[in-house]
Amino acid sequence: METTETFESLVRAEFTPKSTYLNTASNGLLPARTVAALHQAALLRAEGRPLTSLYEDVEASRAAYARLAGVPATRVAVGASVAAHSGVIAASLPAGAEVLTAEDDFTSVLNPFHVRGDLKVRAVPLERIAESVRPGTALVAVTAAQSSDGRLADLPALREAAREHGARTYVDFSQAAGWLPMDADGYDFSAAASFKWLLGPHGTAFLVVPEDFGGLTPLLAGWVAGEQPWDSCYGPVTELAHSARRFDLTHALFTFAGLRRSLGLIEELGVAAVHAHDVALADRFRAGLAALGHAPRPAPGSAIVSVPGLGGRQPELSRAGIEVSNRAGNLRAAFHLYNTAADVDRLLDVLGG
């Protein structure tokens, strides 16, 4: 774990925001090392040089995410979005299968199961999802941290309930990976987008599958899904990759050039240190809100804070150089490693003014 001094010096060297940026739940800021790598990747294309190093970045990113997720790299696939990964999982279910979800969860986790049209999708309050698993539930699909208000799912309870009833599990870590310690090994499937708390560019998302692939069919597979990709460019792929790479989509090479460096920074800092930093700032904001007479949505232990009734002040805050989100009338602030106590206090000062 990094010392406080090292943590702060690393962060200062990587980030130079021009605003009080409290909107990581929408998009994370790019570290300086990531910006430099993106520039170099673009120059490779502009100057007609070989792109070999960019394919190396894909595998380095896969391995780095696997370490963060606590799984072997052979279980990690890379694709374009969480919605695409959800679609592959939805396609694997038999007609009539029951999918248990949380009410008002993020659309990318829910919609692929709904558009099938022949699945029984059941939604319950997040706090009741573990107790709502029942015999006949085929899959439980939920986000680890709710996008709208930061509430955390009780994943250990969900995992045990699913095992008891023989249900598979699918967890979206997009609002958790990078600040919340995670153990993807305990779930059948999980996914995470690259551009939020992982601090990467847009364009890709990770998928973790079981060693036996969990009955998934690589419906979106192209040449990169072959065991020998460069021998799989023409005609049907005759031998799919023996690892989760069979579920890869054509790689967004520039994204991985940057993402490799972003993931490297998170590993240098340590997720435990990032978690402690982020949650301390969120708790400072919660305490300040109470002093102003505002009550945020309950989300203990979360780096995301959502305040009912204040979402309409988002344009005013943006004009003041403070970036937050308006989600269904709620003001959503998200605290990450580049934020400071001064950022929290500035937001509170403007809200209280």
One Martini backbone bead per residue (centre of mass of N, CA, C, O) as a GRO file, in nm:
protein
  353
    1MET     BB    1   0.098   0.034   0.020
    2GLU     BB    2   0.066   0.357   0.002
    3THR     BB    3   0.158   0.638   0.103
    4THR     BB    4   0.036   0.944   0.134
    5GLU     BB    5   0.266   1.089  -0.011
    6THR     BB    6   0.278   0.907  -0.261
    7PHE     BB    7  -0.009   0.931  -0.348
    8GLU     BB    8  -0.010   1.241  -0.392
    9SER     BB    9   0.229   1.258  -0.592
   10LEU     BB   10   0.113   1.079  -0.812
   11VAL     BB   11  -0.145   1.241  -0.863
   12ARG     BB   12  -0.016   1.518  -0.928
   13ALA     BB   13   0.145   1.402  -1.182
   14GLU     BB   14  -0.140   1.309  -1.347
   15PHE     BB   15  -0.327   1.565  -1.254
   16THR     BB   16  -0.503   1.868  -1.423
   17PRO     BB   17  -0.760   2.008  -1.335
   18LYS     BB   18  -1.000   2.281  -1.437
   19SER     BB   19  -1.183   2.157  -1.215
   20THR     BB   20  -1.433   2.046  -0.999
   21TYR     BB   21  -1.417   1.700  -1.018
   22LEU     BB   22  -1.741   1.503  -0.951
   23ASN     BB   23  -1.782   1.270  -1.226
   24THR     BB   24  -1.689   0.960  -1.243
   25ALA     BB   25  -1.968   0.813  -1.294
   26SER     BB   26  -1.929   0.905  -1.595
   27ASN     BB   27  -1.612   1.014  -1.599
   28GLY     BB   28  -1.288   0.973  -1.608
   29LEU     BB   29  -0.984   1.078  -1.571
   30LEU     BB   30  -0.686   1.132  -1.739
   31PRO     BB   31  -0.384   1.047  -1.727
   32ALA     BB   32  -0.084   1.150  -1.842
   33ARG     BB   33   0.015   0.867  -1.938
   34THR     BB   34  -0.233   0.820  -2.119
   35VAL     BB   35  -0.212   1.060  -2.308
   36ALA     BB   36   0.068   0.987  -2.416
   37ALA     BB   37  -0.012   0.709  -2.533
   38LEU     BB   38  -0.224   0.812  -2.731
   39HIS     BB   39  -0.035   0.984  -2.895
   40GLN     BB   40   0.159   0.758  -2.984
   41ALA     BB   41  -0.054   0.584  -3.124
   42ALA     BB   42  -0.136   0.793  -3.337
   43LEU     BB   43   0.147   0.815  -3.467
   44LEU     BB   44   0.167   0.534  -3.581
   45ARG     BB   45  -0.058   0.583  -3.788
   46ALA     BB   46   0.040   0.853  -3.917
   47GLU     BB   47   0.343   0.709  -3.988
   48GLY     BB   48   0.326   0.394  -4.061
   49ARG     BB   49   0.372   0.212  -3.824
   50PRO     BB   50   0.386  -0.040  -3.635
   51LEU     BB   51   0.123  -0.211  -3.412
   52THR     BB   52   0.233  -0.422  -3.209
   53SER     BB   53   0.221  -0.272  -2.929
   54LEU     BB   54  -0.093  -0.260  -2.916
   55TYR     BB   55  -0.138  -0.565  -2.871
   56GLU     BB   56   0.019  -0.568  -2.606
   57ASP     BB   57  -0.180  -0.382  -2.453
   58VAL     BB   58  -0.415  -0.574  -2.441
   59GLU     BB   59  -0.277  -0.796  -2.264
   60ALA     BB   60  -0.195  -0.609  -2.031
   61SER     BB   61  -0.485  -0.525  -1.959
   62ARG     BB   62  -0.599  -0.800  -1.901
   63ALA     BB   63  -0.401  -0.868  -1.671
   64ALA     BB   64  -0.466  -0.626  -1.487
   65TYR     BB   65  -0.765  -0.683  -1.448
   66ALA     BB   66  -0.732  -0.965  -1.331
   67ARG     BB   67  -0.593  -0.869  -1.073
   68LEU     BB   68  -0.825  -0.688  -0.970
   69ALA     BB   69  -1.043  -0.936  -0.988
   70GLY     BB   70  -0.912  -1.225  -0.909
   71VAL     BB   71  -0.820  -1.357  -1.192
   72PRO     BB   72  -0.752  -1.512  -1.459
   73ALA     BB   73  -0.678  -1.413  -1.780
   74THR     BB   74  -0.841  -1.658  -1.915
   75ARG     BB   75  -1.129  -1.511  -1.804
   76VAL     BB   76  -1.073  -1.259  -1.999
   77ALA     BB   77  -1.261  -1.033  -2.181
   78VAL     BB   78  -1.290  -0.813  -2.474
   79GLY     BB   79  -1.493  -0.526  -2.551
   80ALA     BB   80  -1.724  -0.257  -2.602
   81SER     BB   81  -1.954  -0.342  -2.379
   82VAL     BB   82  -2.179  -0.424  -2.144
   83ALA     BB   83  -2.420  -0.477  -2.331
   84ALA     BB   84  -2.279  -0.691  -2.505
   85HIS     BB   85  -2.228  -0.889  -2.276
   86SER     BB   86  -2.523  -0.919  -2.190
   87GLY     BB   87  -2.619  -1.036  -2.463
   88VAL     BB   88  -2.461  -1.303  -2.447
   89ILE     BB   89  -2.594  -1.400  -2.188
   90ALA     BB   90  -2.889  -1.386  -2.279
   91ALA     BB   91  -2.852  -1.592  -2.524
   92SER     BB   92  -2.797  -1.851  -2.322
   93LEU     BB   93  -3.087  -1.863  -2.249
   94PRO     BB   94  -3.369  -2.011  -2.199
   95ALA     BB   95  -3.675  -2.023  -2.251
   96GLY     BB   96  -3.829  -1.893  -1.951
   97ALA     BB   97  -3.620  -1.775  -1.793
   98GLU     BB   98  -3.510  -1.648  -1.485
   99VAL     BB   99  -3.449  -1.297  -1.412
  100LEU     BB  100  -3.282  -1.128  -1.160
  101THR     BB  101  -3.340  -0.788  -1.052
  102ALA     BB  102  -3.297  -0.451  -1.007
  103GLU     BB  103  -3.442  -0.175  -0.952
  104ASP     BB  104  -3.327   0.063  -1.164
  105ASP     BB  105  -3.108  -0.031  -1.315
  106PHE     BB  106  -2.884  -0.046  -1.542
  107THR     BB  107  -2.949  -0.085  -1.873
  108SER     BB  108  -2.706  -0.272  -1.966
  109VAL     BB  109  -2.808  -0.505  -1.768
  110LEU     BB  110  -3.122  -0.531  -1.862
  111ASN     BB  111  -3.215  -0.509  -2.168
  112PRO     BB  112  -3.117  -0.781  -2.300
  113PHE     BB  113  -3.340  -0.945  -2.141
  114HIS     BB  114  -3.594  -0.799  -2.251
  115VAL     BB  115  -3.554  -0.829  -2.573
  116ARG     BB  116  -3.605  -1.128  -2.599
  117GLY     BB  117  -3.925  -1.191  -2.483
  118ASP     BB  118  -3.869  -1.506  -2.332
  119LEU     BB  119  -3.827  -1.386  -2.048
  120LYS     BB  120  -3.821  -1.377  -1.686
  121VAL     BB  121  -3.831  -1.059  -1.555
  122ARG     BB  122  -3.729  -0.973  -1.222
  123ALA     BB  123  -3.802  -0.705  -0.993
  124VAL     BB  124  -3.623  -0.574  -0.710
  125PRO     BB  125  -3.508  -0.454  -0.450
  126LEU     BB  126  -3.186  -0.441  -0.373
  127GLU     BB  127  -3.219  -0.529  -0.063
  128ARG     BB  128  -3.385  -0.811  -0.182
  129ILE     BB  129  -3.220  -0.994  -0.379
  130ALA     BB  130  -3.120  -1.234  -0.212
  131GLU     BB  131  -3.410  -1.323  -0.094
  132SER     BB  132  -3.531  -1.359  -0.408
  133VAL     BB  133  -3.407  -1.611  -0.447
  134ARG     BB  134  -3.515  -1.904  -0.632
  135PRO     BB  135  -3.651  -2.158  -0.747
  136GLY     BB  136  -3.571  -2.111  -1.098
  137THR     BB  137  -3.344  -1.928  -1.092
  138ALA     BB  138  -3.100  -1.861  -1.335
  139LEU     BB  139  -3.044  -1.537  -1.293
  140VAL     BB  140  -2.834  -1.281  -1.151
  141ALA     BB  141  -2.860  -0.922  -1.215
  142VAL     BB  142  -2.605  -0.680  -1.109
  143THR     BB  143  -2.485  -0.406  -0.951
  144ALA     BB  144  -2.250  -0.318  -0.721
  145ALA     BB  145  -2.298  -0.007  -0.803
  146GLN     BB  146  -2.509   0.237  -0.820
  147SER     BB  147  -2.540   0.489  -1.045
  148SER     BB  148  -2.758   0.685  -0.910
  149ASP     BB  149  -2.654   0.637  -0.566
  150GLY     BB  150  -2.426   0.403  -0.468
  151ARG     BB  151  -2.541   0.151  -0.393
  152LEU     BB  152  -2.468  -0.154  -0.233
  153ALA     BB  153  -2.435  -0.470  -0.288
  154ASP     BB  154  -2.487  -0.789  -0.138
  155LEU     BB  155  -2.280  -1.013  -0.261
  156PRO     BB  156  -2.240  -1.245  -0.059
  157ALA     BB  157  -2.544  -1.305  -0.028
  158LEU     BB  158  -2.599  -1.356  -0.325
  159ARG     BB  159  -2.404  -1.591  -0.368
  160GLU     BB  160  -2.535  -1.784  -0.161
  161ALA     BB  161  -2.822  -1.788  -0.279
  162ALA     BB  162  -2.743  -1.894  -0.558
  163ARG     BB  163  -2.617  -2.159  -0.467
  164GLU     BB  164  -2.868  -2.275  -0.321
  165HIS     BB  165  -3.046  -2.244  -0.616
  166GLY     BB  166  -2.867  -2.264  -0.887
  167ALA     BB  167  -2.768  -1.983  -0.965
  168ARG     BB  168  -2.655  -1.741  -1.156
  169THR     BB  169  -2.405  -1.477  -1.195
  170TYR     BB  170  -2.422  -1.107  -1.261
  171VAL     BB  171  -2.169  -0.848  -1.248
  172ASP     BB  172  -2.146  -0.494  -1.238
  173PHE     BB  173  -1.829  -0.298  -1.200
  174SER     BB  174  -1.827  -0.002  -1.319
  175GLN     BB  175  -1.883   0.150  -1.016
  176ALA     BB  176  -1.611  -0.012  -0.873
  177ALA     BB  177  -1.380  -0.046  -1.045
  178GLY     BB  178  -1.090   0.111  -0.869
  179TRP     BB  179  -1.225   0.141  -0.550
  180LEU     BB  180  -1.348  -0.149  -0.509
  181PRO     BB  181  -1.300  -0.426  -0.379
  182MET     BB  182  -1.269  -0.732  -0.572
  183ASP     BB  183  -1.436  -1.071  -0.642
  184ALA     BB  184  -1.491  -1.234  -0.935
  185ASP     BB  185  -1.460  -1.543  -0.859
  186GLY     BB  186  -1.766  -1.562  -0.718
  187TYR     BB  187  -1.865  -1.538  -1.022
  188ASP     BB  188  -1.969  -1.617  -1.328
  189PHE     BB  189  -2.026  -1.311  -1.411
  190SER     BB  190  -1.850  -1.013  -1.536
  191ALA     BB  191  -1.827  -0.647  -1.555
  192ALA     BB  192  -1.647  -0.356  -1.715
  193ALA     BB  193  -1.582  -0.044  -1.766
  194SER     BB  194  -1.308   0.183  -1.863
  195PHE     BB  195  -1.419   0.514  -1.815
  196LYS     BB  196  -1.412   0.544  -1.510
  197TRP     BB  197  -1.246   0.424  -1.240
  198LEU     BB  198  -1.015   0.319  -1.451
  199LEU     BB  199  -0.923   0.576  -1.640
  200GLY     BB  200  -1.015   0.532  -1.928
  201PRO     BB  201  -1.106   0.509  -2.224
  202HIS     BB  202  -1.313   0.466  -2.455
  203GLY     BB  203  -1.425   0.128  -2.604
  204THR     BB  204  -1.435  -0.069  -2.343
  205ALA     BB  205  -1.491  -0.407  -2.194
  206PHE     BB  206  -1.508  -0.635  -1.945
  207LEU     BB  207  -1.505  -1.006  -1.919
  208VAL     BB  208  -1.610  -1.260  -1.693
  209VAL     BB  209  -1.555  -1.610  -1.695
  210PRO     BB  210  -1.559  -1.921  -1.680
  211GLU     BB  211  -1.360  -2.182  -1.752
  212ASP     BB  212  -1.626  -2.316  -1.914
  213PHE     BB  213  -1.805  -2.044  -2.009
  214GLY     BB  214  -2.113  -2.095  -1.913
  215GLY     BB  215  -2.260  -2.151  -2.203
  216LEU     BB  216  -2.133  -1.966  -2.401
  217THR     BB  217  -2.165  -1.792  -2.710
  218PRO     BB  218  -1.959  -1.646  -2.966
  219LEU     BB  219  -2.149  -1.439  -3.148
  220LEU     BB  220  -1.915  -1.191  -3.192
  221ALA     BB  221  -1.702  -1.336  -3.340
  222GLY     BB  222  -1.383  -1.302  -3.471
  223TRP     BB  223  -1.056  -1.319  -3.543
  224VAL     BB  224  -0.963  -1.264  -3.237
  225ALA     BB  225  -1.106  -1.550  -3.139
  226GLY     BB  226  -0.873  -1.702  -3.223
  227GLU     BB  227  -0.608  -1.893  -3.146
  228GLN     BB  228  -0.508  -1.783  -3.442
  229PRO     BB  229  -0.570  -1.487  -3.556
  230TRP     BB  230  -0.387  -1.463  -3.827
  231ASP     BB  231  -0.538  -1.750  -3.921
  232SER     BB  232  -0.858  -1.598  -3.897
  233CYS     BB  233  -0.934  -1.390  -4.149
  234TYR     BB  234  -1.059  -1.637  -4.325
  235GLY     BB  235  -1.329  -1.741  -4.277
  236PRO     BB  236  -1.398  -1.950  -4.058
  237VAL     BB  237  -1.340  -2.026  -3.740
  238THR     BB  238  -1.173  -2.327  -3.655
  239GLU     BB  239  -1.032  -2.204  -3.374
  240LEU     BB  240  -1.098  -2.126  -3.079
  241ALA     BB  241  -1.016  -1.995  -2.814
  242HIS     BB  242  -0.921  -2.142  -2.500
  243SER     BB  243  -1.015  -1.878  -2.396
  244ALA     BB  244  -1.189  -1.582  -2.335
  245ARG     BB  245  -1.101  -1.466  -2.619
  246ARG     BB  246  -1.354  -1.579  -2.777
  247PHE     BB  247  -1.513  -1.295  -2.672
  248ASP     BB  248  -1.381  -1.107  -2.843
  249LEU     BB  249  -1.338  -0.799  -2.985
  250THR     BB  250  -1.235  -0.582  -3.176
  251HIS     BB  251  -0.973  -0.384  -3.107
  252ALA     BB  252  -0.927  -0.081  -2.932
  253LEU     BB  253  -0.617   0.022  -2.948
  254PHE     BB  254  -0.603   0.302  -2.823
  255THR     BB  255  -0.738   0.235  -2.558
  256PHE     BB  256  -0.518   0.029  -2.461
  257ALA     BB  257  -0.280   0.220  -2.456
  258GLY     BB  258  -0.408   0.379  -2.215
  259LEU     BB  259  -0.523   0.165  -2.013
  260ARG     BB  260  -0.263   0.038  -1.922
  261ARG     BB  261  -0.174   0.296  -1.759
  262SER     BB  262  -0.417   0.324  -1.572
  263LEU     BB  263  -0.393   0.047  -1.436
  264GLY     BB  264  -0.108   0.096  -1.331
  265LEU     BB  265  -0.183   0.320  -1.133
  266ILE     BB  266  -0.377   0.162  -0.956
  267GLU     BB  267  -0.165  -0.046  -0.871
  268GLU     BB  268   0.032   0.150  -0.737
  269LEU     BB  269  -0.174   0.259  -0.523
  270GLY     BB  270  -0.412   0.086  -0.457
  271VAL     BB  271  -0.728   0.003  -0.382
  272ALA     BB  272  -0.730   0.047  -0.078
  273ALA     BB  273  -0.636   0.346  -0.092
  274VAL     BB  274  -0.858   0.449  -0.277
  275HIS     BB  275  -1.095   0.372  -0.101
  276ALA     BB  276  -1.025   0.541   0.148
  277HIS     BB  277  -1.021   0.813   0.002
  278ASP     BB  278  -1.305   0.819  -0.128
  279VAL     BB  279  -1.484   0.764   0.127
  280ALA     BB  280  -1.388   1.002   0.296
  281LEU     BB  281  -1.505   1.217   0.106
  282ALA     BB  282  -1.798   1.123   0.110
  283ASP     BB  283  -1.831   1.157   0.419
  284ARG     BB  284  -1.775   1.458   0.424
  285PHE     BB  285  -2.019   1.532   0.253
  286ARG     BB  286  -2.239   1.413   0.432
  287ALA     BB  287  -2.176   1.590   0.678
  288GLY     BB  288  -2.221   1.864   0.532
  289LEU     BB  289  -2.514   1.818   0.454
  290ALA     BB  290  -2.629   1.798   0.738
  291ALA     BB  291  -2.548   2.095   0.814
  292LEU     BB  292  -2.751   2.197   0.567
  293GLY     BB  293  -3.017   1.994   0.568
  294HIS     BB  294  -2.927   1.732   0.410
  295ALA     BB  295  -3.033   1.411   0.260
  296PRO     BB  296  -2.901   1.146   0.150
  297ARG     BB  297  -2.881   0.867   0.006
  298PRO     BB  298  -2.845   0.561   0.115
  299ALA     BB  299  -2.467   0.476   0.103
  300PRO     BB  300  -2.276   0.304   0.262
  301GLY     BB  301  -1.938   0.299   0.151
  302SER     BB  302  -1.957   0.512  -0.075
  303ALA     BB  303  -1.835   0.724  -0.354
  304ILE     BB  304  -2.142   0.784  -0.387
  305VAL     BB  305  -2.358   1.080  -0.395
  306SER     BB  306  -2.714   1.134  -0.336
  307VAL     BB  307  -2.934   1.430  -0.372
  308PRO     BB  308  -3.230   1.524  -0.312
  309GLY     BB  309  -3.341   1.817  -0.499
  310LEU     BB  310  -3.038   1.915  -0.639
  311GLY     BB  311  -3.013   1.866  -0.952
  312GLY     BB  312  -3.094   2.161  -1.058
  313ARG     BB  313  -2.789   2.277  -0.978
  314GLN     BB  314  -2.589   2.185  -1.197
  315PRO     BB  315  -2.554   2.436  -1.383
  316GLU     BB  316  -2.449   2.622  -1.160
  317LEU     BB  317  -2.201   2.449  -1.086
  318SER     BB  318  -2.069   2.454  -1.364
  319ARG     BB  319  -2.030   2.764  -1.372
  320ALA     BB  320  -1.841   2.726  -1.102
  321GLY     BB  321  -1.655   2.459  -1.169
  322ILE     BB  322  -1.863   2.215  -1.099
  323GLU     BB  323  -1.872   1.860  -1.150
  324VAL     BB  324  -2.184   1.705  -1.194
  325SER     BB  325  -2.497   1.532  -1.152
  326ASN     BB  326  -2.824   1.469  -1.297
  327ARG     BB  327  -3.048   1.229  -1.132
  328ALA     BB  328  -3.368   1.252  -1.112
  329GLY     BB  329  -3.312   1.525  -0.924
  330ASN     BB  330  -3.030   1.432  -0.840
  331LEU     BB  331  -2.734   1.485  -0.681
  332ARG     BB  332  -2.421   1.368  -0.820
  333ALA     BB  333  -2.138   1.258  -0.640
  334ALA     BB  334  -1.791   1.167  -0.730
  335PHE     BB  335  -1.513   1.009  -0.567
  336HIS     BB  336  -1.162   1.035  -0.630
  337LEU     BB  337  -0.817   1.033  -0.630
  338TYR     BB  338  -0.816   1.352  -0.742
  339ASN     BB  339  -0.949   1.430  -0.487
  340THR     BB  340  -1.038   1.667  -0.226
  341ALA     BB  341  -1.131   1.841   0.046
  342ALA     BB  342  -1.159   2.106  -0.113
  343ASP     BB  343  -1.375   2.003  -0.307
  344VAL     BB  344  -1.592   1.950  -0.100
  345ASP     BB  345  -1.603   2.237   0.025
  346ARG     BB  346  -1.684   2.384  -0.233
  347LEU     BB  347  -1.952   2.245  -0.276
  348LEU     BB  348  -2.074   2.327  -0.004
  349ASP     BB  349  -2.053   2.632  -0.038
  350VAL     BB  350  -2.242   2.655  -0.284
  351LEU     BB  351  -2.489   2.510  -0.159
  352GLY     BB  352  -2.491   2.724   0.097
  353GLY     BB  353  -2.522   3.011  -0.073
   0.00000   0.00000   0.00000
